Amino acid sequence: MMIQIASSVLLALSLAAFGSPAKAETFEEYRCWGNTKVAVYMNDAGTQRRFERREYDSPFCGVTKPTLNAVVDNTWGDRFKPVRVDVQYFNKFGQRSSNWEFEVSHGLAEKVGHELHIYPDGEVDDFEDYFTIYTPAGLTWDDSYQLKDEPRCESTQQDGAWRDCTGARYFGRKDGLIYYGEEDTQIVEWEIAFNITDTRAEDTVIIDKDDPDPYYRQRYAYIEELVARYNDIYEKNGIYVRYVIAGVALSPYGGITSTTQVIWSTFNADVGLGLNATCPGTCGCAYPGTRFQENSGRAQIGVSVCSFAVDLHEIGHAVGLAHGPENSANQGYGYIFPEFGHGWSTPFCGPYIDIMSYGGNKTMHHNSRITCEAYKKLRPTQYLNPEIFDDPHGNREYADAAYALNRVRYDVSLISRVDPESEFDWDRAVTEDLGDHPEVAPIEDHVEHYDNAPEMIRERQRTFKRLGEIVEK
């Protein structure tokens, strides 16, 4: 009896140890784990499944062969208009991806979304070279491109006068200004440096937005507000220039000569502006500019003590704008474009005169390419008589300061040095060329020509004082 019990126990243990006999498995279907194809099996009872991995990166699971194609939009490029390559890379899931790298034999290249933009690297020449695009899938694509000089609107003598390729009277460099045609609306950056005359500074001090001294931070913030206002005015008046701060200095030195020295020897900029000090008895003054020295670092300089409008007025002089032939004082034709490169005191679009002229409401530059209706849209709170909505905002025959600024914008943007770390030789600069014409006195805008000059000066002084009081609190 005892032996039988033991046998039963052994049989039970044996079954427990080895399990039930294996049941048959049948293939059910293919499924996907991520991008891997697996086969699914079931047993007879339908309660157990076994998975067998079949393929990685399976087409069954939506994986495709990666592809790479690239389309060159234009086969040549310069410092402003790049070679544009539309890189069409599709990954294994058929998704267009920017996950690719590139290499160029010559020049500078940057990724912009799905595009590759190729520019010169300072050595501008007419030659062909190659670029290669790489992808994570190991695909490559090669093609050639060309880098060359920018097109220029050359000047020639016609009927006893120098005229550029558009037929306009012209007094700039003989090979002309950079020009891509009348429909070109590309925005160009001008690097602007500031010198603020400040009695607190014992010597020139460079400040920035993160300066540990709150006194300096407040002044830098004020400069940021000014630049934002300049850019807003340019945008609203159809001027394709945007200012970028190249640097801000506080120094005990004021006036146009000292400001020139501080900015040229301290910053790498295209234009420079001095605040809080100017030529004696003036709202501002500037060296008139007609030729802009590429890669020189010799920014076009003006100084101003009155207001943001005077700031832009002096910068206008520095890049070739004049007051206008019918201005109330200091009449003058444009230094580069004598037919239209100046202000105009007779209002366009109601009471608004050009920033380059004296008197009146000066928050604009005349622009023949927009109408008074467009101007009304830019300033919806200001009343304009609907009868003048179709009138032009300027006139190319006698007043179009905005167009003149747009025509010089590329050349001015090339003044700053290609290598900003290179040392600037002030002694060489001052002996060769101070401003545009060292022997020519700067244009001076006397306070007597601004009805509200005393108030504008006091307001700017109050602003700087208020900034200091904020710090003291």
C-alpha positions in Angstrom: 0.0 0.0 0.0 2.8 2.4 0.9 4.5 1.6 -2.4 1.5 2.5 -4.4 1.2 5.9 -2.7 4.8 6.6 -3.4 4.3 5.7 -7.1 1.4 8.1 -7.4 3.4 10.8 -5.8 6.3 10.2 -8.2 4.0 10.3 -11.2 2.5 13.7 -10.1 6.0 15.1 -9.6 7.0 13.9 -13.0 4.1 15.6 -14.7 4.7 18.8 -12.7 8.4 18.8 -13.6 8.0 18.3 -17.4 4.6 19.9 -18.1 2.0 18.8 -20.5 2.9 17.5 -23.9 3.6 20.4 -26.4 0.6 21.5 -28.4 0.8 22.3 -32.1 1.4 25.9 -33.1 0.0 27.5 -36.2 1.0 30.8 -38.0 -1.6 33.5 -37.4 -0.3 36.7 -39.0 2.5 39.2 -39.5 2.7 42.3 -37.2 5.0 45.2 -36.6 7.1 46.0 -33.6 8.2 49.5 -34.5 9.8 49.1 -37.9 10.5 45.3 -37.4 8.3 42.6 -39.0 7.4 39.7 -36.8 5.5 36.4 -37.4 2.8 35.6 -34.8 2.0 31.9 -33.9 -0.8 30.4 -31.7 -1.3 27.1 -30.1 -4.3 24.9 -30.4 -6.0 26.4 -27.4 -5.6 29.9 -28.8 -4.2 31.1 -25.5 -0.5 31.3 -26.2 1.5 33.2 -28.8 5.0 33.0 -30.0 6.7 35.8 -31.9 9.4 35.3 -34.4 11.3 38.3 -35.5 11.7 38.3 -39.3 13.0 41.7 -40.6 14.4 44.9 -39.3 13.5 48.0 -41.3 10.8 46.1 -43.1 8.8 47.6 -46.0 5.9 45.7 -44.4 6.1 48.1 -41.5 6.3 51.3 -43.6 10.1 51.4 -44.1 11.4 52.5 -47.4 14.8 53.0 -49.0 16.1 56.4 -48.0 16.5 58.8 -50.9 18.5 61.9 -51.5 18.0 64.5 -54.2 19.0 68.1 -54.4 17.9 70.9 -56.6 20.0 74.0 -57.2 17.8 77.0 -57.4 20.5 79.2 -58.8 24.0 78.0 -59.7 25.8 81.1 -58.6 25.9 83.1 -55.4 27.5 86.2 -53.9 27.7 87.7 -50.4 24.0 88.6 -50.3 22.3 86.2 -52.7 23.5 82.6 -51.9 23.6 79.5 -53.9 20.3 77.9 -52.8 20.2 74.1 -52.7 16.9 72.4 -52.0 18.0 69.2 -50.2 15.3 66.6 -50.6 16.3 63.9 -48.2 13.6 61.3 -47.2 14.4 58.9 -44.4 13.4 55.2 -44.2 9.8 56.1 -43.1 9.4 58.3 -46.2 9.5 61.4 -44.1 11.3 64.5 -45.4 14.0 65.3 -42.9 16.6 68.0 -42.2 18.8 65.4 -40.5 21.8 65.8 -42.9 25.2 67.3 -43.0 27.2 69.1 -45.6 30.6 70.0 -46.7 31.8 72.7 -49.1 35.2 73.0 -50.8 35.1 76.8 -50.7 32.9 79.4 -49.2 30.5 79.4 -46.2 27.4 77.3 -46.0 24.5 77.2 -43.6 21.4 75.1 -43.3 18.1 77.0 -43.5 15.3 74.5 -43.0 15.6 72.0 -45.9 17.9 74.3 -47.8 21.6 74.7 -48.0 22.8 78.3 -48.6 26.3 78.9 -49.8 28.1 82.3 -49.7 31.7 83.4 -50.3 34.0 83.4 -47.3 35.7 86.7 -48.1 37.6 85.6 -51.2 35.2 86.7 -53.8 36.2 85.3 -57.2 34.6 84.0 -60.4 35.2 80.3 -60.1 33.5 76.9 -59.9 33.7 74.6 -56.9 31.8 71.7 -55.4 29.7 70.9 -52.4 28.8 67.5 -51.0 25.7 66.6 -48.9 25.8 63.7 -46.5 22.9 61.9 -44.8 22.7 59.4 -41.9 21.9 56.7 -44.5 25.3 57.3 -46.0 23.9 58.9 -49.2 25.9 61.7 -50.8 25.1 64.1 -53.6 27.7 66.3 -55.4 27.3 69.3 -57.6 29.1 72.4 -58.7 28.3 76.0 -57.9 29.8 79.4 -58.6 30.7 82.4 -56.4 31.2 85.8 -57.9 31.1 89.5 -57.3 27.8 91.2 -56.7 26.3 93.0 -59.7 26.8 96.7 -59.8 24.9 99.5 -61.4 27.7 101.1 -63.4 27.9 104.8 -64.1 28.7 106.4 -67.5 28.8 109.9 -68.8 25.6 110.9 -70.6 24.9 114.4 -71.9 27.8 115.8 -69.8 26.6 114.2 -66.6 27.5 111.0 -64.8 24.5 108.7 -64.6 24.1 105.2 -63.3 22.5 102.2 -65.0 19.0 103.4 -64.2 19.6 106.8 -65.8 19.7 108.7 -62.5 22.3 111.4 -61.8 25.0 109.8 -59.7 28.1 110.9 -57.7 29.3 107.7 -56.1 32.0 105.2 -57.0 32.5 104.9 -60.7 31.8 101.1 -60.9 28.4 101.8 -59.2 26.5 100.6 -56.2 25.5 97.0 -55.7 22.2 96.5 -57.5 19.8 93.6 -58.1 17.1 95.5 -59.9 14.1 97.6 -59.0 12.1 94.7 -57.5 14.7 93.7 -55.0 13.3 93.9 -51.5 15.9 92.0 -49.5 16.5 93.3 -46.0 20.1 94.1 -45.2 21.6 94.6 -41.7 23.6 97.6 -40.8 25.8 97.2 -37.7 25.6 100.3 -35.7 27.9 101.4 -32.8 27.1 104.0 -30.2 29.3 106.4 -28.2 27.4 107.9 -25.3 29.2 110.9 -23.8 29.0 110.4 -20.0 30.7 112.2 -17.2 30.8 109.1 -15.1 33.2 107.4 -17.5 36.8 108.3 -16.8 37.8 106.6 -20.1 36.1 104.6 -22.8 34.0 101.8 -21.3 32.3 99.2 -23.4 28.9 98.1 -21.9 26.4 95.4 -22.7 23.0 94.2 -21.8 24.3 91.9 -19.1 26.7 94.4 -17.5 27.0 93.9 -13.8 26.7 97.6 -13.2 22.9 98.5 -13.4 23.8 102.1 -14.4 25.4 100.7 -17.6 22.6 98.1 -18.2 20.0 100.9 -18.2 21.9 102.8 -20.8 22.3 99.8 -23.0 18.5 99.1 -22.6 17.9 102.7 -23.8 20.0 102.0 -26.9 18.0 98.9 -27.6 14.8 100.9 -27.4 16.3 103.5 -29.8 17.4 100.9 -32.3 14.0 99.2 -32.2 12.4 102.6 -33.0 14.8 103.2 -35.9 13.9 99.8 -37.3 10.2 100.5 -36.9 10.5 103.7 -38.9 12.4 102.1 -41.6 10.0 99.2 -41.9 7.0 101.5 -42.1 8.6 103.6 -44.7 9.7 100.8 -47.0 13.4 101.0 -46.3 15.0 97.6 -46.5 17.6 98.1 -43.7 17.6 96.9 -40.2 20.0 98.1 -37.5 21.9 95.6 -35.4 23.9 96.8 -32.4 27.6 96.4 -32.9 28.5 97.8 -29.6 27.9 100.6 -27.0 30.5 102.7 -25.3 30.4 105.3 -22.6 33.2 107.8 -22.7 34.1 111.3 -21.6 34.8 112.2 -25.2 32.1 113.8 -27.3 31.8 115.6 -30.6 32.1 114.1 -34.0 35.9 113.8 -34.1 36.1 112.1 -30.7 33.1 109.9 -31.5 34.8 108.8 -34.8 38.0 107.9 -32.9 36.1 105.9 -30.2 33.9 104.0 -32.7 36.6 103.3 -35.3 39.1 102.1 -32.7 36.7 100.2 -30.5 34.0 98.6 -32.6 33.6 96.9 -36.0 30.6 98.6 -37.5 29.0 100.0 -40.6 27.6 103.2 -39.1 28.3 105.0 -35.8 26.4 107.5 -33.7 27.4 109.7 -30.9 24.9 110.7 -28.3 24.9 113.5 -25.6 27.5 115.6 -27.4 27.7 117.2 -30.8 29.2 120.1 -32.8 28.8 123.4 -31.0 25.3 124.9 -31.1 23.8 122.0 -33.1 21.2 119.3 -32.8 23.6 117.1 -34.6 26.3 116.9 -37.3 27.8 114.3 -39.6 30.5 113.7 -42.2 28.7 113.4 -45.6 29.3 110.0 -47.2 29.6 109.2 -50.9 31.9 106.2 -51.0 31.9 103.4 -48.5 35.1 101.6 -47.9 34.5 97.9 -47.9 36.0 95.8 -45.2 37.6 98.9 -43.6 35.7 99.1 -40.3 35.5 102.9 -40.9 31.9 103.3 -40.0 30.0 106.3 -41.3 29.7 108.7 -38.4 27.1 111.2 -37.1 26.4 112.7 -33.7 23.0 113.8 -32.2 21.7 115.4 -29.0 18.1 116.0 -29.8 15.8 113.1 -30.7 15.5 109.8 -32.6 14.5 111.7 -35.7 17.7 113.7 -35.5 19.6 110.5 -35.0 18.3 109.2 -38.3 18.8 112.6 -39.9 22.5 112.5 -39.1 22.9 108.8 -40.2 21.2 109.9 -43.4 23.9 112.5 -44.0 26.5 109.9 -43.2 25.3 107.6 -46.0 24.7 110.3 -48.6 21.4 112.1 -48.0 21.2 115.9 -48.0 18.6 118.4 -46.7 16.9 119.1 -50.0 17.1 122.1 -52.4 14.1 123.9 -51.0 14.9 123.2 -47.3 14.4 126.2 -45.0 18.2 126.4 -44.4 21.4 124.6 -45.5 19.9 123.6 -48.8 21.5 120.8 -50.6 21.1 118.1 -53.2 21.8 114.4 -52.5 25.5 113.7 -52.2 25.2 110.4 -54.2 21.8 110.9 -56.0 21.5 114.7 -56.6 18.1 114.3 -58.2 16.2 112.7 -55.3 18.6 111.7 -52.5 17.5 114.3 -50.1 14.6 115.5 -48.0 11.7 117.7 -49.0 10.1 120.3 -46.8 6.9 120.4 -48.9 4.7 117.7 -47.3 3.7 114.5 -49.0 0.6 112.8 -47.6 -0.6 115.6 -45.5 1.6 117.4 -42.9 4.5 114.9 -42.9 7.8 116.1 -44.2 11.0 114.1 -44.7 13.3 113.4 -41.8 16.1 115.0 -43.8 14.3 118.4 -43.8 13.9 121.0 -41.1 10.7 121.7 -39.2 7.3 120.0 -39.2 6.4 116.4 -38.3 9.6 114.4 -39.1 9.0 110.7 -38.6 9.3 109.5 -42.1 11.4 109.3 -45.3 9.6 110.0 -48.6 9.2 106.9 -50.8 7.8 107.0 -54.3 7.1 103.2 -54.2 4.2 103.5 -51.7 1.1 105.7 -51.8 -0.6 107.8 -49.2 -3.1 105.0 -48.7 -0.3 102.6 -47.9 1.1 105.3 -45.5 -2.3 105.6 -43.9 -2.3 101.9 -43.3 1.1 102.2 -41.6 -0.3 105.0 -39.3 -4.0 104.2 -38.8 -4.4 106.6 -35.9 -3.4 109.7 -38.0 -5.9 111.5 -40.1 -5.3 111.7 -43.9 -7.8 113.1 -46.4 -9.1 110.1 -48.4 -8.8 112.3 -51.5 -5.0 112.0 -51.5 -4.9 108.2 -50.9 -3.8 107.6 -54.5 -1.0 110.2 -54.3 2.6 108.9 -54.2 4.5 109.1 -51.0 7.5 110.6 -52.8 8.8 111.4 -56.3 11.9 110.0 -58.0 12.4 113.2 -59.9 12.9 115.4 -56.9 12.5 113.7 -53.5 12.9 110.0 -52.7 15.1 109.6 -49.7 13.9 106.0 -49.0 14.9 104.9 -52.5 18.3 106.4 -52.0 18.8 104.6 -48.8 17.7 101.3 -50.4 20.2 101.9 -53.2 23.2 102.3 -50.8 22.2 99.6 -48.4 24.4 96.8 -49.7 27.5 98.8 -49.9 27.1 100.4 -46.5 26.7 96.9 -45.0 30.1 95.9 -46.3 32.0 98.5 -44.3 32.5 96.4 -41.2 35.6 94.2 -41.3 35.2 90.6 -42.5 37.4 89.5 -39.6 36.1 91.5 -36.5 39.0 90.3 -34.4 41.5 91.9 -36.7 43.3 94.9 -35.1 42.2 98.3 -36.4 45.0 100.6 -37.3 43.7 104.0 -36.1 46.9 105.9 -37.0 46.7 104.7 -40.6 43.0 105.4 -40.8 43.3 108.9 -39.5 46.1 109.8 -41.9 44.4 108.1 -44.9 40.8 109.0 -44.5 38.8 110.5 -41.6 35.2 109.9 -42.5 34.7 110.3 -46.2 36.5 113.6 -46.8 38.9 114.7 -44.0 39.3 118.1 -45.6 35.6 118.8 -45.7 33.8 120.1 -42.6 30.9 118.0 -41.3 27.3 119.0 -42.0 26.0 120.9 -39.0 22.4 121.1 -38.1 22.1 124.2 -35.9 19.5 124.2 -33.1 18.1 127.4 -34.5 16.6 125.4 -37.4 14.6 123.2 -35.0 11.7 125.0 -33.4 11.6 122.5 -30.5 15.3 121.9 -30.2 15.7 123.0 -26.6 12.8 120.7 -25.5 14.2 117.8 -27.4 17.7 118.2 -25.9 16.2 118.5 -22.4 14.0 115.4 -22.9 17.0 113.3 -23.9 19.0 114.6 -21.0 16.0 113.9 -18.7 15.9 110.4 -20.1 19.5 109.6 -19.2 19.1 111.3 -15.8 16.0 109.2 -15.2 17.9 106.1 -16.0 20.4 107.0 -13.4 17.7 107.7 -10.9 16.2 104.2 -11.5 19.5 102.7 -10.6 19.8 104.8 -7.4 16.3 103.5 -6.3 
